[in-house]
Amino acid sequence: MNPIVLVLFTFFCMEGVTWFVHKYVMHGFLWILHSDHHKKDHDHVLERNDSFFLFFGVPGFLLCLFGASAGINAPYLWIGLGITMYGFAY
């Protein structure tokens, strides 16, 4: 698949992934981390909810890393780039 198409496809698919994760993970079994995003009962700059960047940042980083190691034609690189671009846009 064309790398540009793969990056764009991944970028737009991330909207569905984030919707799913928000509805079923953040408002599900990881509500303990997400709840402080809805109820501001603290004086801290950071919230437990801020840890969710790992759910998207780490996979995007690892896909870029392993994809770059595998070569320019590896789809992992382009998928990781799409995930990372979505994170920046978000």
Secondary structure, DSSP 4 states (H G I P E B T S, - for coil): --HHHHHHHHHHHHHHHHHHIIIIIIIIITHHHHHHHHS-----SS-GGGGGHHHHHHHHHHHHHHHHHH-TT-HHHHHHHHHHHHHHH-
